[in-house]
Amino acid sequence: MNLTHVYALFLRQYYLVRDNPNRLVQIFAWTLFDIVLWGFISKFLTTVSGESVQFAPLFLGAIVVWNFIIRVMHGVTIAFFEDLWARNFLNVFASPVTIAEYLAGLIVTGVITAFVGLLFMVFVVWLMFGLSIFIYGVYLVPFFFILFISGVALGVFSAAIVLRYGPSTEWFIWSIPEAVAPFVGVFYPLAILPLWMQTVGAALPPSYVFESIRTIVVGGAVSPASLLVAFILSVGYCVLAFWYFKRVYNQATRGGLIARYSAESV
């Protein structure tokens, strides 16, 4: 893998953001809305419960963690969409850039945008509601690592879907986090779900992270075994996503789809 190619792909995204500050809105705006909404919901529920239960660490901690995985996914997919919107996808692969280098460039972009968004979320949560996510202790490291890998898997898979079925499927990509959220128990334990939803949730790595967050908030002990399962699942999904993207790319190359790629493609 040529790291110069990876850096060049990231640099293109950097220049796009630098020259158009409006692109920063998608990193900060939606995150801010979520934090404000769930922050005041948390304060209201704490007041109603007579402060017997502190909802802020449950809800605000969950929204910060959940937005991190969304930022990783969107960082990867938006970098991919930029090439499609600019009709640049064919040009990239007319160069010596390989599939691995291209995906690495997308991932680097996703990582940086996600961590910029994370720092912003941590600051806003502390400033507005006095909550520090460091109450979760050393488990923050495996939490974010698992979610990072999961976000990469979602982003690469989403890019493969659009490459396979065309830009008209872009609407579906934005709805993926909302479709996944009910199964991973962002704001509630999996135990309250129907059995079939619990089964699906058990196969999704983020569910183990959110269960662990709730365990910490109520003073319980996090199971390292559950985090290990989540790590193995996230790596497995990431490998599958990379395999699927490469398979779709090879099919598009052999069939000539890449040469015909346009906003009207289906």
C-alpha positions as CSV (number, residue, x, y, z in Angstrom):
1,M,0.0,0.0,0.0
2,N,1.4,3.4,-1.0
3,L,0.7,5.8,1.9
4,T,1.3,8.8,-0.5
5,H,-1.8,7.8,-2.4
6,V,-3.8,7.5,0.8
7,Y,-2.6,10.9,1.9
8,A,-3.5,12.4,-1.4
9,L,-7.0,11.0,-1.2
10,F,-7.4,12.5,2.3
11,L,-5.9,15.8,1.1
12,R,-8.6,16.1,-1.5
13,Q,-11.3,15.9,1.1
14,Y,-9.4,18.4,3.3
15,Y,-9.3,20.9,0.5
16,L,-13.0,20.4,-0.2
17,V,-13.8,21.3,3.4
18,R,-11.3,24.1,3.7
19,D,-12.6,25.8,0.6
20,N,-16.3,25.4,1.5
21,P,-17.0,25.9,5.2
22,N,-20.6,24.9,4.7
23,R,-19.4,21.3,4.6
24,L,-18.5,21.6,8.3
25,V,-22.2,22.0,9.1
26,Q,-22.9,18.3,8.7
27,I,-20.1,17.5,11.3
28,F,-21.4,19.8,14.0
29,A,-25.0,20.8,13.4
30,W,-26.9,17.5,13.7
31,T,-24.8,16.5,16.7
32,L,-25.6,19.7,18.5
33,F,-29.3,19.3,17.9
34,D,-29.2,15.7,19.3
35,I,-27.3,16.8,22.4
36,V,-29.6,19.7,23.1
37,L,-32.7,17.6,22.6
38,W,-31.6,14.6,24.7
39,G,-29.9,16.8,27.3
40,F,-33.2,18.6,28.2
41,I,-35.2,15.4,28.0
42,S,-32.7,13.9,30.5
43,K,-33.1,16.9,32.9
44,F,-36.9,16.7,32.7
45,L,-36.9,13.0,33.4
46,T,-34.5,13.5,36.3
47,T,-36.8,16.1,37.8
48,V,-39.9,14.0,37.4
49,S,-38.2,11.0,39.0
50,G,-37.3,13.1,42.0
51,E,-33.6,12.7,41.1
52,S,-33.7,9.1,42.2
53,V,-32.3,8.2,38.8
54,Q,-29.7,10.3,36.9
55,F,-30.8,10.1,33.3
56,A,-28.0,12.4,31.9
57,P,-25.2,9.8,32.1
58,L,-27.6,7.3,30.4
59,F,-29.0,9.4,27.6
60,L,-26.2,12.0,27.0
61,G,-23.5,9.4,27.2
62,A,-25.4,7.2,24.8
63,I,-26.0,10.0,22.3
64,V,-22.3,10.9,22.3
65,V,-21.3,7.4,21.7
66,W,-23.9,6.8,19.1
67,N,-23.1,10.0,17.2
68,F,-19.5,8.9,17.1
69,I,-20.3,5.7,15.1
70,I,-22.6,7.8,12.8
71,R,-19.8,10.4,12.3
72,V,-17.4,7.5,11.3
73,M,-19.9,6.1,8.9
74,H,-20.8,9.4,7.4
75,G,-17.1,10.4,7.1
76,V,-16.5,7.3,4.9
77,T,-19.7,7.6,2.8
78,I,-19.6,11.3,2.2
79,A,-16.0,11.1,1.0
80,F,-17.2,8.4,-1.4
81,F,-20.2,10.5,-2.4
82,E,-17.9,13.5,-3.2
83,D,-16.3,11.4,-5.9
84,L,-19.6,10.5,-7.3
85,W,-21.1,14.0,-7.2
86,A,-18.0,15.4,-8.9
87,R,-17.9,12.6,-11.5
88,N,-14.4,11.8,-10.2
89,F,-14.8,8.1,-9.3
90,L,-13.6,6.9,-12.7
91,N,-10.7,9.4,-12.6
92,V,-9.5,8.0,-9.3
93,F,-9.2,4.5,-10.6
94,A,-7.6,5.6,-13.9
95,S,-4.7,6.5,-11.6
96,P,-2.4,4.0,-9.9
97,V,-4.6,4.0,-6.8
98,T,-5.7,0.6,-5.6
99,I,-8.9,-0.5,-4.0
100,A,-7.1,-0.9,-0.6
101,E,-5.6,2.6,-0.9
102,Y,-8.9,4.1,-1.9
103,L,-10.7,2.6,1.1
104,A,-7.9,3.6,3.4
105,G,-8.3,7.2,2.2
106,L,-12.0,7.0,3.0
107,I,-11.3,5.6,6.4
108,V,-8.7,8.2,7.3
109,T,-11.2,10.9,6.4
110,G,-13.9,9.2,8.5
111,V,-11.5,8.9,11.5
112,I,-10.5,12.5,11.5
113,T,-14.1,13.9,11.0
114,A,-15.4,11.5,13.7
115,F,-12.8,12.6,16.3
116,V,-13.3,16.3,15.5
117,G,-17.0,15.7,16.0
118,L,-16.3,13.7,19.2
119,L,-14.2,16.5,20.8
120,F,-17.0,19.0,19.9
121,M,-19.7,16.7,21.5
122,V,-17.6,16.2,24.7
123,F,-17.1,19.9,25.1
124,V,-20.8,20.8,24.5
125,V,-22.1,18.1,26.9
126,W,-19.7,19.3,29.6
127,L,-20.5,23.0,28.9
128,M,-24.3,22.8,28.8
129,F,-25.0,19.9,31.1
130,G,-21.9,19.4,33.3
131,L,-21.4,15.8,32.2
132,S,-18.0,14.3,31.5
133,I,-17.9,11.1,29.5
134,F,-14.8,10.2,31.5
135,I,-17.1,8.8,34.1
136,Y,-16.9,5.6,32.0
137,G,-13.2,5.3,32.9
138,V,-10.8,3.2,31.0
139,Y,-13.6,1.4,29.2
140,L,-13.9,4.4,26.9
141,V,-10.9,3.0,24.9
142,P,-12.6,-0.4,24.0
143,F,-15.9,1.4,23.6
144,F,-14.7,3.8,20.9
145,F,-12.5,1.2,19.3
146,I,-15.3,-1.2,18.8
147,L,-17.6,1.6,17.5
148,F,-14.9,2.9,15.2
149,I,-14.5,-0.5,13.5
150,S,-18.3,-0.9,13.4
151,G,-18.6,2.6,11.8
152,V,-16.0,1.8,9.2
153,A,-17.9,-1.4,8.3
154,L,-21.2,0.5,7.9
155,G,-19.5,3.2,5.8
156,V,-17.7,0.8,3.5
157,F,-20.9,-1.4,3.1
158,S,-23.0,1.7,2.4
159,A,-20.5,2.9,-0.3
160,A,-20.7,-0.6,-1.9
161,I,-24.5,-0.5,-1.9
162,V,-24.4,2.9,-3.8
163,L,-21.7,1.6,-6.2
164,R,-23.8,-1.5,-6.9
165,Y,-27.2,0.1,-7.2
166,G,-26.4,3.7,-8.2
167,P,-26.7,7.1,-6.6
168,S,-30.5,6.9,-6.5
169,T,-30.0,4.6,-3.4
170,E,-28.3,7.4,-1.5
171,W,-31.5,8.1,0.5
172,F,-31.3,4.5,1.9
173,I,-27.8,5.1,3.2
174,W,-28.8,8.1,5.4
175,S,-31.5,5.9,7.0
176,I,-29.2,3.0,8.0
177,P,-28.3,4.4,11.5
178,E,-32.0,5.0,12.3
179,A,-32.8,1.4,11.2
180,V,-30.0,0.0,13.3
181,A,-30.6,2.0,16.5
182,P,-33.7,0.2,17.8
183,F,-31.8,-3.1,17.7
184,V,-28.7,-2.0,19.6
185,G,-30.5,-0.4,22.5
186,V,-29.1,3.1,22.4
187,F,-31.4,4.4,25.1
188,Y,-32.8,1.2,26.7
189,P,-31.7,-2.4,27.6
190,L,-32.1,-5.1,25.0
191,A,-34.2,-7.1,27.6
192,I,-37.3,-5.0,26.9
193,L,-37.3,-5.9,23.2
194,P,-39.1,-8.8,21.6
195,L,-37.0,-12.0,21.4
196,W,-36.4,-11.7,17.7
197,M,-35.1,-8.1,18.1
198,Q,-32.9,-9.3,21.0
199,T,-31.4,-11.9,18.7
200,V,-30.7,-9.3,16.0
201,G,-29.2,-7.0,18.7
202,A,-26.9,-9.7,20.0
203,A,-25.4,-10.0,16.5
204,L,-24.6,-6.2,16.4
205,P,-21.4,-5.0,18.1
206,P,-22.8,-1.6,19.3
207,S,-25.4,-3.3,21.5
208,Y,-22.6,-4.6,23.8
209,V,-21.2,-1.1,24.2
210,F,-24.5,0.4,25.2
211,E,-25.3,-2.4,27.6
212,S,-21.9,-1.8,29.2
213,I,-22.5,1.9,29.5
214,R,-25.8,1.3,31.4
215,T,-23.9,-1.2,33.6
216,I,-21.3,1.4,34.5
217,V,-24.0,4.0,35.3
218,V,-25.8,1.8,37.7
219,G,-22.6,0.8,39.4
220,G,-22.2,-2.7,38.0
221,A,-19.1,-4.5,36.6
222,V,-18.6,-4.6,32.8
223,S,-17.9,-8.0,31.3
224,P,-14.7,-8.1,29.4
225,A,-16.0,-11.2,27.6
226,S,-18.9,-9.2,26.1
227,L,-16.5,-6.5,24.8
228,L,-14.4,-9.3,23.3
229,V,-17.4,-10.6,21.5
230,A,-18.3,-7.1,20.3
231,F,-14.7,-6.7,19.0
232,I,-14.7,-10.0,17.1
233,L,-18.1,-9.2,15.6
234,S,-17.0,-5.7,14.5
235,V,-13.8,-7.0,12.9
236,G,-15.8,-9.7,11.1
237,Y,-18.3,-7.2,9.7
238,C,-15.5,-5.0,8.6
239,V,-13.8,-7.8,6.7
240,L,-17.2,-8.7,5.1
241,A,-17.8,-5.0,4.1
242,F,-14.3,-4.7,2.5
243,W,-14.9,-8.0,0.6
244,Y,-18.3,-6.9,-0.6
245,F,-17.0,-3.5,-1.8
246,K,-14.2,-5.2,-3.7
247,R,-16.6,-7.7,-5.2
248,V,-19.0,-4.9,-6.4
249,Y,-16.1,-2.9,-7.8
250,N,-14.8,-5.9,-9.8
251,Q,-18.3,-6.6,-11.1
252,A,-18.7,-2.9,-12.1
253,T,-15.3,-2.9,-13.8
254,R,-16.0,-6.1,-15.8
255,G,-19.5,-4.9,-16.8
256,G,-18.4,-1.4,-17.7
257,L,-20.7,0.2,-15.1
258,I,-17.9,2.5,-13.8
259,A,-17.5,4.0,-17.3
260,R,-21.2,4.7,-17.5
261,Y,-21.6,5.9,-13.9
262,S,-23.7,9.0,-13.5
263,A,-26.3,10.5,-11.2
264,E,-29.0,8.8,-13.3
265,S,-27.5,5.3,-12.9
266,V,-29.7,2.8,-11.3
